[in-house]
Amino acid sequence: MLAETLASLFAGFASALSPLNLLWAFVGCLVGTAIGVLPGIGPALTVAMLLPLTAKVEPASALILFAGIYYGAMFGGSTSSILMNTPGESATLMTAVEGNAMARAGRAGPALATAAIGSFVAGTLATLLLTLVAPAAAGFALRFGPAEYFMVMVLAFTTVSAVLGSSMLRGLTSLFIGLGLGLVGIEATSGQVRYAMGLPELYDGIDIVVVAVGLFAVAEALHGALYPRPAGALHRVSQVRMSRTDWRRSWPAWLRGTGIGFPFGLIPAGGAEIPTFLSYAAERRLSRQPGEFATRGGDGAIEGVAGPEAANNAAVTAALAPLLTLGIPVSSTTAILLAAFQNYNLQPGPTLMQTSGPLVWTLIASLYLGNLMLLVLNLPLVGLWVRVLRVPAPLLHGAILVFATLGAWSLRQSWFDLLLLMLVGLLGLVMRRYDFPTAPVIVGLILGPMAEKQLRNALSISQGDWSVFLTRPLCAVLAVVIVAVLVLPPLLRRQRVPQ
């Protein structure tokens, strides 16, 4: 098994090291880092905008580009967090707390260095673990039949809805919006037209790319224009290097952060936020200088940046395992990556390693290369990223709307797609304004029709016996996990509330 894995990985490196794929990896890392540096412009938005523009690009090259953006945004997010106290995503919140305190104390350089090197260490170790975990997980998932597939998709619905957003009710509401959109068009089994309102443009269903671009790009631009964020103070950058003491305090935190972040990324109810908080709590408890931590009134502890950044990147890397082997996205960006696979008629899941093995191994190999590229890019180019932070927000929002409109128009040169894009963008604006997560909409739109197909197949095989979803061993285990995902978080929150 290990020999086969290594042989497949070396073949992936041979493909990833081709000049064209190296170029795509470099572009993805560069764009991703710049996107991560800019507050409020995340990897999900960027990948959504590029989906229509990369429709003619080879699948391997496009996925390498998107993976570079995904990784690069995690790297770059630490820069705005440390220098401006403006975390681009919730996963970089603890980096902002400690890193900005270090910047105010004149130690922005060591904070940026430990964040970049820690991200490289954690990303490389997590990619190595992903290399070993993915084939085993895919081999196990090959035991799945239609009933198990359906339960996995229900698990995806519940986990994404329960984990993303401020409340489970809001997450489930977003999910049902996506499921409703997925019902539009001609039903595959009966050939009946559903919810098309007599519009021929809707007979083929609602395009995933238009919805993704509208919900993420257009909604973000409109929200940023209507509700601008206050600008943070930009601190001067000292020399981006670490002293011997900084190294001695950082490397154990990098390893601990990787150990905490990777398992959480594998869990379909994980996400990068929880492991970063746990890593920060662990570092504060284990530190020999607890008084340095900003949350205790200090000027910032380097372990408080090193640990959470490593946990963040390890969790982000591990999140590719459930996406590739089960087809379950655990974040907004992996939901958009799921749409990217769909754009190339590829279905992440148990059979992906068998049907598109070379593509998967090329993607995994590109992660190793991307990590190295990001380290080389981030340390010397900090001055450039500081200048990028000074780009006025109105220019950014205008550019996002232009690229989103061009991308939607390039799909079919249809005025209807542009109208739909703006309507979905307005829906996304309302959802953002009232704190409804947008990723469950994408998950419902993509997985809803597939879940319906697997449900029909399972009931057809069982001759209409619904108990098949509980009596089969794997289905029963998945049902228990689904109930736990729905029931445990509210119970834990209730226990935390003081009586």
The 8 nearest C-alpha neighbors of each residue, nearest first, counted from 0:
[[1, 3, 2, 4, 134, 5, 135, 131],
 [2, 0, 4, 3, 5, 131, 6, 134],
 [1, 3, 5, 4, 0, 6, 7, 8],
 [4, 2, 6, 0, 1, 5, 7, 8],
 [3, 5, 1, 7, 2, 6, 8, 0],
 [6, 4, 8, 2, 7, 3, 9, 1],
 [7, 5, 3, 9, 8, 4, 2, 10],
 [6, 8, 10, 4, 5, 9, 3, 11],
 [7, 9, 11, 5, 10, 6, 360, 4],
 [10, 8, 12, 6, 11, 7, 5, 13],
 [11, 9, 13, 7, 8, 12, 6, 14],
 [10, 12, 361, 360, 8, 14, 9, 13],
 [13, 11, 15, 9, 364, 14, 10, 16],
 [12, 14, 10, 11, 16, 15, 9, 17],
 [13, 15, 11, 12, 16, 17, 361, 10],
 [14, 16, 12, 361, 20, 17, 365, 13],
 [17, 15, 13, 14, 21, 12, 18, 20],
 [16, 18, 20, 15, 19, 14, 21, 13],
 [19, 17, 21, 20, 22, 16, 15, 23],
 [20, 18, 22, 21, 17, 23, 60, 16],
 [19, 21, 23, 22, 17, 15, 60, 18],
 [22, 20, 24, 18, 19, 23, 16, 17],
 [21, 23, 25, 19, 20, 24, 18, 26],
 [22, 24, 20, 26, 64, 25, 21, 27],
 [25, 23, 21, 27, 64, 22, 26, 67],
 [24, 26, 22, 28, 27, 23, 29, 21],
 [27, 25, 23, 29, 24, 28, 30, 22],
 [26, 28, 67, 64, 68, 24, 30, 25],
 [29, 27, 67, 71, 31, 25, 68, 26],
 [28, 30, 26, 32, 31, 27, 25, 33],
 [31, 29, 33, 27, 32, 28, 26, 34],
 [68, 32, 30, 71, 72, 34, 28, 33],
 [31, 33, 75, 71, 72, 35, 29, 34],
 [34, 32, 36, 30, 35, 31, 29, 75],
 [35, 33, 31, 37, 32, 36, 40, 72],
 [34, 36, 72, 75, 76, 32, 33, 37],
 [35, 37, 75, 76, 33, 79, 34, 78],
 [36, 38, 34, 35, 40, 388, 39, 33],
 [39, 37, 87, 40, 36, 85, 79, 86],
 [38, 40, 87, 41, 37, 88, 219, 223],
 [41, 39, 38, 34, 37, 44, 35, 42],
 [40, 42, 44, 43, 39, 35, 34, 45],
 [43, 41, 45, 44, 69, 72, 46, 68],
 [44, 42, 332, 46, 45, 41, 331, 47],
 [43, 45, 215, 47, 216, 42, 41, 46],
 [46, 44, 42, 48, 47, 43, 49, 41],
 [45, 47, 49, 43, 48, 44, 42, 50],
 [46, 48, 212, 44, 50, 45, 49, 211],
 [49, 47, 45, 46, 212, 403, 50, 44],
 [48, 50, 52, 46, 47, 51, 53, 45],
 [51, 49, 47, 53, 52, 48, 46, 339],
 [52, 50, 406, 54, 53, 49, 410, 407],
 [51, 53, 49, 50, 406, 54, 409, 48],
 [54, 52, 56, 55, 51, 50, 49, 61],
 [53, 55, 51, 56, 52, 50, 342, 343],
 [56, 54, 53, 57, 52, 58, 51, 61],
 [57, 55, 53, 54, 61, 58, 60, 59],
 [56, 58, 60, 59, 61, 55, 54, 53],
 [59, 57, 61, 60, 62, 56, 343, 358],
 [60, 58, 62, 61, 57, 358, 63, 362],
 [61, 59, 63, 57, 58, 62, 20, 64],
 [60, 62, 64, 58, 63, 59, 56, 57],
 [63, 61, 65, 59, 64, 60, 66, 58],
 [62, 64, 66, 60, 61, 65, 24, 362],
 [65, 63, 27, 61, 67, 23, 62, 24],
 [66, 64, 62, 68, 67, 63, 69, 46],
 [65, 67, 69, 63, 68, 64, 62, 70],
 [68, 66, 27, 28, 64, 70, 65, 69],
 [31, 67, 69, 27, 71, 65, 66, 28],
 [70, 68, 66, 67, 42, 72, 71, 65],
 [71, 69, 67, 73, 72, 68, 66, 74],
 [70, 72, 31, 32, 28, 68, 74, 73],
 [71, 73, 35, 31, 32, 75, 74, 70],
 [72, 74, 76, 70, 71, 75, 35, 312],
 [75, 73, 71, 72, 76, 77, 32, 115],
 [76, 74, 35, 32, 36, 72, 77, 78],
 [77, 75, 35, 36, 73, 78, 74, 87],
 [76, 78, 80, 75, 79, 81, 74, 94],
 [79, 77, 81, 80, 76, 75, 36, 82],
 [80, 78, 83, 36, 82, 81, 85, 77],
 [81, 79, 95, 84, 86, 85, 77, 78],
 [80, 82, 99, 98, 95, 78, 79, 84],
 [81, 83, 79, 234, 233, 80, 99, 78],
 [84, 82, 231, 233, 85, 79, 232, 80],
 [83, 85, 80, 95, 99, 81, 82, 86],
 [86, 84, 80, 83, 79, 87, 38, 95],
 [87, 85, 80, 88, 91, 92, 95, 84],
 [86, 88, 38, 39, 76, 85, 35, 41],
 [89, 87, 90, 86, 91, 92, 41, 76],
 [88, 90, 92, 91, 272, 86, 87, 271],
 [89, 91, 272, 88, 271, 92, 311, 275],
 [92, 90, 94, 89, 86, 93, 88, 95],
 [91, 93, 95, 89, 94, 86, 90, 96],
 [94, 92, 96, 95, 91, 97, 307, 276],
 [95, 93, 304, 91, 98, 92, 96, 97],
 [94, 96, 80, 84, 92, 98, 81, 93],
 [95, 97, 93, 94, 98, 99, 92, 100],
 [98, 96, 299, 100, 94, 99, 293, 95],
 [99, 97, 81, 101, 95, 94, 100, 110],
 [98, 100, 81, 102, 101, 95, 84, 97],
 [99, 101, 299, 103, 97, 298, 98, 102],
 [100, 102, 299, 106, 104, 98, 99, 103],
 [103, 101, 107, 99, 106, 105, 104, 100],
 [104, 102, 100, 105, 101, 99, 234, 106],
 [103, 105, 101, 102, 106, 298, 100, 107],
 [104, 106, 102, 103, 107, 101, 237, 235],
 [107, 105, 102, 101, 108, 104, 109, 237],
 [106, 108, 102, 110, 236, 109, 101, 105],
 [107, 109, 239, 237, 238, 111, 106, 110],
 [110, 108, 112, 241, 240, 111, 107, 106],
 [109, 111, 107, 113, 108, 112, 98, 114],
 [112, 110, 114, 108, 109, 113, 107, 115],
 [113, 111, 109, 115, 114, 110, 239, 240],
 [112, 114, 116, 110, 115, 117, 305, 111],
 [113, 115, 111, 117, 112, 305, 116, 308],
 [116, 114, 118, 112, 117, 113, 111, 374],
 [117, 115, 119, 113, 118, 114, 112, 120],
 [118, 116, 120, 114, 309, 119, 253, 115],
 [117, 119, 115, 309, 121, 116, 120, 122],
 [120, 118, 116, 122, 117, 121, 370, 123],
 [121, 119, 117, 123, 118, 122, 124, 116],
 [120, 122, 309, 124, 257, 118, 313, 123],
 [121, 123, 125, 119, 313, 312, 120, 124],
 [124, 122, 126, 120, 125, 121, 119, 367],
 [125, 123, 127, 121, 126, 122, 120, 128],
 [124, 126, 128, 122, 313, 127, 123, 121],
 [127, 125, 129, 123, 128, 124, 122, 130],
 [126, 128, 124, 130, 125, 129, 123, 131],
 [127, 129, 125, 131, 130, 126, 132, 124],
 [130, 128, 126, 132, 131, 127, 133, 125],
 [131, 129, 127, 128, 132, 133, 126, 363],
 [130, 132, 128, 129, 133, 134, 127, 135],
 [131, 133, 129, 135, 130, 134, 128, 136],
 [132, 134, 136, 135, 129, 320, 130, 131],
 [135, 133, 137, 136, 132, 138, 131, 4],
 [136, 134, 138, 137, 132, 133, 139, 131],
 [137, 135, 133, 139, 138, 134, 132, 140],
 [136, 138, 349, 324, 140, 134, 139, 135],
 [139, 137, 135, 141, 136, 140, 134, 349],
 [140, 138, 136, 137, 141, 142, 135, 349],
 [139, 141, 137, 349, 142, 138, 143, 136],
 [140, 142, 143, 138, 349, 139, 137, 350],
 [143, 141, 140, 139, 144, 138, 147, 349],
 [142, 144, 147, 141, 140, 148, 145, 146],
 [143, 145, 147, 146, 148, 142, 457, 141],
 [146, 144, 148, 457, 453, 147, 456, 149],
 [145, 147, 457, 149, 148, 144, 468, 150],
 [148, 146, 150, 143, 144, 149, 474, 145],
 [149, 147, 145, 151, 146, 150, 144, 143],
 [148, 150, 152, 146, 147, 450, 151, 453],
 [149, 151, 153, 147, 152, 148, 154, 474],
 [152, 150, 154, 148, 153, 149, 147, 155],
 [153, 151, 155, 149, 154, 150, 156, 450],
 [152, 154, 150, 156, 155, 151, 157, 149],
 [153, 155, 151, 157, 152, 156, 481, 158],
 [154, 156, 152, 158, 153, 327, 157, 159],
 [157, 155, 153, 154, 159, 158, 160, 152],
 [156, 158, 160, 154, 155, 159, 161, 153],
 [159, 157, 268, 161, 155, 160, 156, 162],
 [158, 160, 162, 161, 156, 157, 163, 155],
 [159, 161, 170, 157, 171, 158, 162, 163],
 [160, 162, 167, 158, 159, 157, 163, 170],
 [161, 163, 159, 160, 158, 268, 164, 167],
 [164, 162, 159, 160, 161, 436, 170, 165],
 [165, 163, 436, 166, 170, 435, 162, 169],
 [164, 166, 434, 163, 167, 169, 435, 170],
 [167, 165, 169, 168, 164, 170, 161, 163],
 [166, 168, 161, 170, 169, 171, 160, 165],
 [169, 167, 171, 170, 166, 172, 161, 160],
 [168, 170, 172, 435, 166, 167, 171, 173],
 [171, 169, 160, 167, 173, 168, 172, 164],
 [170, 172, 174, 160, 168, 173, 169, 167],
 [173, 171, 169, 175, 174, 170, 168, 176],
 [174, 172, 176, 170, 440, 171, 175, 439],
 [173, 175, 439, 171, 440, 177, 443, 172],
 [176, 174, 178, 177, 172, 173, 179, 171],
 [177, 175, 173, 179, 174, 178, 440, 180],
 [178, 176, 440, 443, 444, 180, 174, 175],
 [177, 179, 443, 175, 181, 444, 447, 180],
 [180, 178, 176, 182, 181, 177, 175, 183],
 [179, 181, 177, 182, 178, 183, 444, 176],
 [180, 182, 444, 178, 179, 183, 447, 448],
 [183, 181, 179, 180, 184, 178, 193, 448],
 [182, 184, 194, 204, 193, 181, 180, 195],
 [185, 183, 204, 202, 203, 193, 192, 201],
 [184, 186, 192, 191, 202, 190, 193, 187],
 [185, 187, 190, 191, 188, 189, 192, 184],
 [186, 188, 190, 189, 185, 191, 452, 184],
 [189, 187, 190, 186, 191, 452, 185, 455],
 [190, 188, 191, 186, 187, 185, 192, 193],
 [189, 191, 186, 187, 185, 188, 192, 193],
 [190, 192, 189, 186, 185, 193, 187, 188],
 [193, 191, 185, 184, 186, 190, 195, 202],
 [192, 194, 184, 183, 195, 185, 191, 182],
 [195, 193, 183, 196, 184, 192, 182, 197],
 [194, 196, 201, 197, 193, 198, 184, 183],
 [197, 195, 198, 194, 201, 193, 199, 192],
 [196, 198, 195, 199, 201, 194, 202, 200],
 [197, 199, 200, 196, 201, 195, 202, 194],
 [200, 198, 202, 201, 197, 195, 203, 196],
 [201, 199, 198, 202, 203, 415, 204, 195],
 [202, 200, 204, 195, 199, 203, 184, 198],
 [203, 201, 184, 199, 204, 185, 200, 195],
 [204, 202, 184, 201, 185, 205, 200, 183],
 [203, 205, 184, 201, 183, 202, 206, 185],
 [204, 206, 201, 207, 183, 180, 203, 181],
 [205, 207, 209, 208, 204, 210, 203, 416],
 [208, 206, 210, 209, 211, 205, 338, 444],
 [207, 209, 211, 210, 206, 212, 50, 51],
 [210, 208, 212, 206, 211, 207, 420, 407],
 [209, 211, 213, 207, 208, 212, 214, 423],
 [212, 210, 208, 214, 213, 209, 47, 215],
 [213, 211, 47, 216, 209, 215, 48, 210],
 [214, 212, 424, 217, 420, 210, 423, 211],
 [215, 213, 427, 424, 211, 218, 212, 210],
 [214, 216, 44, 212, 218, 213, 219, 211],
 [215, 217, 212, 44, 219, 218, 213, 214],
 [218, 216, 213, 424, 220, 219, 400, 215],
 [217, 219, 428, 424, 427, 221, 214, 220],
 [220, 218, 222, 216, 217, 221, 215, 223],
 [221, 219, 396, 223, 217, 222, 218, 224],
 [222, 220, 224, 218, 223, 219, 225, 217],
 [221, 223, 219, 225, 224, 220, 226, 218],
 [222, 224, 227, 220, 226, 221, 225, 219],
 [223, 225, 221, 222, 226, 227, 220, 393],
 [226, 224, 222, 223, 221, 227, 220, 228],
 [225, 227, 223, 222, 224, 228, 221, 432],
 [228, 226, 223, 224, 225, 229, 222, 392],
 [227, 229, 230, 226, 223, 231, 39, 392],
 [230, 228, 231, 227, 226, 85, 232, 392],
 [231, 229, 228, 232, 83, 85, 227, 233],
 [230, 232, 83, 233, 229, 84, 85, 82],
 [231, 233, 83, 234, 230, 82, 84, 85],
 [234, 232, 83, 82, 231, 235, 385, 388],
 [235, 233, 82, 232, 102, 236, 103, 83],
 [234, 236, 237, 233, 107, 102, 105, 82],
 [237, 235, 107, 108, 234, 238, 239, 102],
 [236, 238, 108, 107, 239, 106, 235, 105],
 [237, 239, 108, 240, 236, 109, 107, 106],
 [240, 238, 108, 112, 109, 237, 111, 378],
 [239, 241, 109, 112, 238, 108, 242, 111],
 [242, 240, 109, 245, 246, 112, 243, 239],
 [241, 243, 245, 244, 246, 240, 109, 247],
 [242, 244, 246, 245, 247, 241, 248, 249],
 [245, 243, 247, 242, 246, 248, 241, 249],
 [244, 246, 242, 248, 243, 247, 241, 249],
 [247, 245, 249, 243, 244, 248, 250, 242],
 [246, 248, 244, 245, 249, 250, 243, 251],
 [247, 249, 245, 246, 250, 244, 302, 251],
 [250, 248, 246, 252, 247, 302, 251, 305],
 [249, 251, 253, 252, 246, 248, 247, 254],
 [252, 250, 254, 253, 249, 255, 248, 247],
 [253, 251, 306, 255, 249, 250, 254, 305],
 [254, 252, 250, 256, 306, 309, 251, 117],
 [255, 253, 257, 251, 256, 252, 258, 250],
 [254, 256, 258, 252, 257, 253, 251, 259],
 [257, 255, 310, 306, 309, 259, 253, 258],
 [256, 258, 310, 254, 260, 121, 313, 255],
 [259, 257, 255, 256, 260, 261, 254, 262],
 [258, 260, 256, 257, 274, 261, 310, 255],
 [261, 259, 310, 314, 313, 274, 257, 263],
 [260, 262, 314, 313, 264, 317, 263, 257],
 [263, 261, 265, 264, 260, 259, 266, 314],
 [264, 262, 269, 266, 265, 260, 261, 314],
 [263, 265, 314, 318, 317, 261, 262, 266],
 [266, 264, 262, 317, 263, 318, 321, 267],
 [265, 267, 269, 268, 263, 264, 262, 321],
 [268, 266, 269, 329, 265, 158, 321, 327],
 [269, 267, 158, 266, 162, 329, 270, 159],
 [270, 268, 263, 266, 267, 264, 329, 271],
 [269, 271, 272, 264, 329, 330, 263, 268],
 [270, 272, 311, 314, 90, 273, 274, 315],
 [271, 273, 90, 275, 274, 270, 89, 276],
 [272, 274, 276, 275, 271, 277, 270, 269],
 [275, 273, 277, 260, 276, 272, 278, 271],
 [276, 274, 307, 278, 272, 277, 310, 273],
 [275, 277, 279, 273, 274, 278, 280, 272],
 [278, 276, 274, 280, 279, 275, 281, 273],
 [279, 277, 275, 281, 307, 280, 276, 256],
 [278, 280, 276, 282, 281, 277, 303, 307],
 [279, 281, 277, 283, 278, 282, 276, 284],
 [282, 280, 278, 284, 279, 283, 285, 277],
 [283, 281, 285, 279, 284, 280, 286, 278],
 [282, 284, 280, 286, 281, 285, 289, 279],
 [283, 285, 281, 282, 286, 280, 289, 279],
 [286, 284, 282, 283, 281, 287, 289, 280],
 [287, 285, 288, 283, 289, 282, 284, 302],
 [286, 288, 289, 285, 284, 283, 290, 291],
 [289, 287, 286, 290, 291, 292, 300, 283],
 [290, 288, 291, 286, 292, 287, 283, 284],
 [289, 291, 288, 292, 297, 295, 296, 293],
 [292, 290, 297, 300, 289, 299, 298, 288],
 [293, 291, 299, 297, 300, 295, 294, 290],
 [292, 294, 297, 299, 296, 295, 298, 97],
 [293, 295, 292, 296, 297, 96, 97, 299],
 [296, 294, 293, 292, 297, 290, 291, 289],
 [295, 297, 293, 294, 292, 290, 298, 291],
 [296, 298, 291, 293, 292, 299, 290, 295],
 [299, 297, 100, 293, 101, 291, 104, 292],
 [298, 300, 97, 292, 101, 293, 100, 291],
 [301, 299, 292, 291, 303, 302, 97, 298],
 [300, 302, 303, 304, 305, 110, 299, 249],
 [303, 301, 305, 304, 300, 249, 306, 252],
 [302, 304, 301, 300, 279, 305, 97, 306],
 [303, 305, 94, 302, 301, 306, 307, 98],
 [306, 304, 302, 308, 113, 114, 253, 249],
 [305, 307, 252, 256, 253, 309, 308, 278],
 [308, 306, 275, 310, 309, 278, 279, 304],
 [309, 307, 311, 310, 305, 306, 114, 118],
 [308, 310, 256, 121, 118, 117, 306, 253],
 [311, 309, 260, 256, 307, 257, 313, 308],
 [310, 312, 308, 271, 314, 309, 313, 275],
 [313, 311, 315, 309, 314, 122, 310, 118],
 [312, 314, 261, 260, 310, 316, 125, 121],
 [315, 313, 264, 260, 261, 317, 311, 271],
 [314, 316, 312, 318, 313, 317, 264, 311],
 [317, 315, 313, 318, 314, 319, 125, 312],
 [316, 318, 264, 314, 319, 265, 261, 315],
 [319, 317, 264, 315, 316, 320, 265, 321],
 [318, 320, 322, 317, 321, 316, 323, 315],
 [321, 319, 323, 322, 318, 317, 133, 324],
 [322, 320, 325, 324, 327, 323, 319, 318],
 [321, 323, 326, 327, 319, 328, 320, 325],
 [322, 324, 347, 320, 321, 348, 326, 319],
 [325, 323, 348, 349, 137, 321, 322, 320],
 [326, 324, 348, 321, 327, 349, 322, 323],
 [325, 327, 322, 348, 347, 323, 324, 321],
 [326, 328, 322, 325, 321, 155, 329, 267],
 [329, 327, 333, 334, 322, 330, 326, 321],
 [328, 330, 267, 159, 270, 333, 327, 318],
 [331, 329, 333, 332, 328, 334, 270, 438],
 [330, 332, 438, 334, 333, 43, 335, 329],
 [331, 333, 43, 335, 334, 330, 336, 42],
 [332, 334, 336, 328, 330, 335, 331, 337],
 [335, 333, 328, 337, 331, 332, 336, 330],
 [334, 336, 338, 332, 337, 333, 43, 339],
 [337, 335, 333, 339, 338, 334, 332, 340],
 [336, 338, 334, 340, 335, 339, 333, 341],
 [337, 339, 341, 335, 336, 340, 342, 334],
 [340, 338, 336, 342, 337, 341, 335, 50],
 [339, 341, 345, 337, 342, 343, 338, 346],
 [342, 340, 344, 338, 345, 343, 339, 346],
 [341, 343, 339, 340, 344, 338, 345, 54],
 [342, 344, 341, 340, 345, 58, 339, 54],
 [345, 343, 341, 342, 340, 346, 339, 338],
 [346, 344, 340, 341, 343, 347, 342, 351],
 [345, 347, 341, 348, 340, 344, 351, 326],
 [348, 346, 326, 323, 351, 324, 322, 345],
 [347, 349, 325, 326, 324, 351, 350, 323],
 [348, 350, 137, 324, 140, 141, 325, 351],
 [349, 351, 353, 352, 348, 354, 141, 137],
 [350, 352, 354, 353, 355, 348, 347, 349],
 [353, 351, 356, 355, 350, 354, 359, 137],
 [354, 352, 350, 351, 356, 355, 349, 137],
 [353, 355, 351, 352, 356, 350, 357, 345],
 [354, 356, 351, 358, 352, 357, 353, 359],
 [355, 357, 352, 359, 353, 358, 354, 360],
 [358, 356, 360, 359, 355, 361, 11, 7],
 [357, 359, 361, 356, 355, 360, 59, 362],
 [360, 358, 362, 356, 361, 357, 363, 355],
 [361, 359, 11, 363, 357, 362, 358, 8],
 [362, 360, 11, 364, 358, 15, 359, 363],
 [361, 363, 359, 365, 360, 364, 63, 358],
 [364, 362, 360, 366, 365, 361, 359, 367],
 [365, 363, 361, 12, 366, 362, 367, 11],
 [364, 366, 368, 362, 363, 367, 15, 369],
 [365, 367, 369, 363, 364, 368, 370, 362],
 [368, 366, 370, 365, 369, 364, 123, 371],
 [367, 369, 365, 371, 366, 370, 372, 364],
 [370, 368, 366, 372, 371, 367, 365, 373],
 [371, 369, 373, 367, 368, 372, 119, 366],
 [370, 372, 374, 368, 369, 373, 375, 367],
 [373, 371, 369, 375, 370, 374, 376, 368],
 [374, 372, 376, 370, 375, 371, 377, 369],
 [373, 375, 371, 377, 376, 372, 119, 115],
 [374, 376, 372, 373, 377, 378, 371, 379],
 [377, 375, 373, 374, 378, 380, 372, 379],
 [378, 376, 374, 380, 373, 379, 375, 381],
 [377, 379, 380, 376, 381, 375, 374, 239],
 [380, 378, 377, 381, 376, 375, 382, 239],
 [381, 379, 383, 382, 377, 378, 376, 384],
 [382, 380, 384, 383, 379, 378, 377, 385],
 [381, 383, 385, 380, 384, 386, 379, 236],
 [382, 384, 386, 380, 385, 381, 387, 379],
 [385, 383, 387, 381, 386, 382, 388, 380],
 [384, 386, 382, 388, 383, 387, 381, 389],
 [387, 385, 383, 388, 384, 389, 382, 390],
 [388, 386, 384, 389, 385, 390, 383, 37],
 [389, 387, 385, 386, 390, 37, 384, 36],
 [388, 390, 387, 386, 391, 385, 392, 233],
 [389, 391, 388, 387, 392, 394, 395, 386],
 [392, 390, 393, 394, 389, 395, 388, 396],
 [391, 393, 395, 394, 396, 390, 223, 224],
 [394, 392, 396, 395, 391, 397, 224, 223],
 [395, 393, 397, 392, 396, 391, 398, 390],
 [396, 394, 392, 398, 393, 397, 399, 391],
 [395, 397, 220, 399, 393, 398, 394, 392],
 [396, 398, 394, 400, 399, 395, 393, 401],
 [397, 399, 401, 395, 396, 400, 394, 402],
 [398, 400, 396, 402, 397, 401, 403, 395],
 [401, 399, 403, 397, 398, 402, 217, 404],
 [400, 402, 398, 404, 399, 403, 405, 397],
 [403, 401, 405, 399, 404, 400, 406, 398],
 [402, 404, 400, 406, 401, 48, 405, 399],
 [405, 403, 407, 401, 406, 402, 400, 408],
 [406, 404, 402, 408, 403, 407, 409, 401],
 [405, 407, 51, 403, 409, 404, 408, 52],
 [406, 408, 404, 409, 405, 410, 209, 403],
 [409, 407, 412, 405, 406, 410, 404, 413],
 [408, 410, 406, 407, 412, 411, 405, 51],
 [409, 411, 408, 407, 412, 51, 406, 413],
 [410, 412, 413, 409, 408, 416, 407, 414],
 [413, 411, 408, 409, 410, 414, 416, 407],
 [414, 412, 411, 415, 416, 408, 417, 410],
 [413, 415, 417, 416, 418, 412, 408, 419],
 [414, 416, 418, 413, 417, 419, 200, 420],
 [417, 415, 419, 413, 414, 418, 420, 407],
 [418, 416, 420, 414, 415, 419, 407, 421],
 [419, 417, 415, 421, 420, 416, 422, 414],
 [418, 420, 416, 422, 417, 421, 423, 415],
 [421, 419, 417, 213, 423, 418, 422, 209],
 [420, 422, 424, 418, 423, 419, 425, 417],
 [423, 421, 419, 425, 424, 420, 418, 426],
 [422, 424, 426, 213, 420, 425, 421, 214],
 [425, 423, 213, 218, 421, 427, 217, 214],
 [424, 426, 428, 422, 427, 423, 421, 429],
 [427, 425, 423, 429, 424, 428, 430, 422],
 [426, 428, 214, 424, 430, 218, 425, 429],
 [427, 429, 218, 425, 431, 430, 426, 222],
 [430, 428, 432, 426, 427, 431, 433, 425],
 [431, 429, 435, 427, 433, 428, 432, 434],
 [432, 430, 434, 428, 433, 429, 435, 427],
 [431, 433, 429, 430, 434, 428, 222, 435],
 [432, 434, 430, 431, 435, 429, 428, 436],
 [435, 433, 431, 432, 430, 436, 164, 165],
 [434, 436, 430, 169, 431, 433, 164, 437],
 [437, 435, 164, 438, 170, 163, 434, 173],
 [436, 438, 440, 439, 435, 173, 214, 427],
 [437, 439, 331, 441, 440, 436, 334, 442],
 [440, 438, 174, 442, 441, 173, 437, 160],
 [441, 439, 177, 174, 443, 173, 438, 442],
 [442, 440, 444, 438, 439, 443, 177, 445],
 [441, 443, 439, 445, 440, 444, 446, 334],
 [444, 442, 177, 178, 447, 440, 174, 446],
 [443, 445, 181, 177, 441, 178, 442, 447],
 [446, 444, 442, 443, 447, 441, 448, 181],
 [445, 447, 449, 443, 448, 442, 450, 444],
 [446, 448, 443, 450, 178, 449, 444, 445],
 [449, 447, 451, 450, 446, 181, 452, 445],
 [450, 448, 446, 452, 451, 447, 453, 445],
 [451, 449, 447, 453, 452, 149, 448, 446],
 [450, 452, 448, 454, 449, 453, 447, 455],
 [453, 451, 449, 455, 450, 454, 456, 448],
 [454, 452, 456, 145, 450, 455, 149, 451],
 [455, 453, 451, 457, 452, 456, 149, 450],
 [454, 456, 452, 458, 453, 457, 459, 451],
 [457, 455, 453, 459, 454, 458, 145, 460],
 [456, 458, 145, 146, 454, 460, 459, 455],
 [459, 457, 463, 461, 455, 460, 456, 462],
 [458, 460, 462, 456, 457, 461, 455, 463],
 [459, 461, 457, 458, 462, 456, 463, 455],
 [460, 462, 458, 464, 463, 459, 457, 467],
 [463, 461, 459, 460, 464, 458, 457, 465],
 [462, 464, 458, 461, 459, 465, 460, 457],
 [465, 463, 461, 466, 462, 467, 458, 459],
 [466, 464, 467, 463, 468, 458, 461, 469],
 [465, 467, 468, 469, 464, 470, 471, 461],
 [466, 468, 470, 465, 469, 471, 464, 461],
 [469, 467, 466, 474, 146, 470, 465, 471],
 [470, 468, 475, 466, 467, 474, 471, 478],
 [469, 471, 467, 466, 468, 472, 475, 474],
 [470, 472, 474, 469, 473, 467, 475, 468],
 [473, 471, 475, 474, 470, 476, 469, 477],
 [474, 472, 476, 475, 471, 477, 147, 143],
 [475, 473, 477, 471, 472, 147, 476, 468],
 [474, 476, 469, 478, 472, 473, 477, 471],
 [477, 475, 473, 479, 478, 474, 472, 480],
 [476, 478, 480, 474, 479, 475, 481, 473],
 [477, 479, 475, 481, 476, 480, 474, 482],
 [478, 480, 476, 482, 477, 481, 483, 475],
 [481, 479, 483, 477, 478, 482, 484, 476],
 [482, 480, 478, 484, 483, 479, 154, 477],
 [483, 481, 485, 479, 484, 480, 486, 478],
 [482, 484, 480, 486, 487, 481, 485, 479],
 [485, 483, 481, 482, 486, 487, 480, 158],
 [484, 486, 482, 483, 487, 481, 488, 161],
 [485, 487, 483, 484, 482, 488, 489, 490],
 [486, 488, 490, 483, 489, 484, 491, 485],
 [487, 489, 491, 490, 486, 492, 485, 484],
 [490, 488, 492, 491, 487, 486, 493, 485],
 [491, 489, 493, 487, 488, 492, 494, 486],
 [492, 490, 494, 488, 493, 489, 487, 495],
 [493, 491, 489, 495, 494, 490, 488, 496],
 [494, 492, 490, 496, 491, 495, 489, 497],
 [493, 495, 491, 492, 496, 490, 497, 489],
 [496, 494, 492, 493, 497, 491, 490, 498],
 [495, 497, 493, 494, 498, 492, 491, 490],
 [498, 496, 495, 494, 493, 492, 491, 490],
 [497, 496, 494, 495, 493, 492, 491, 490]]
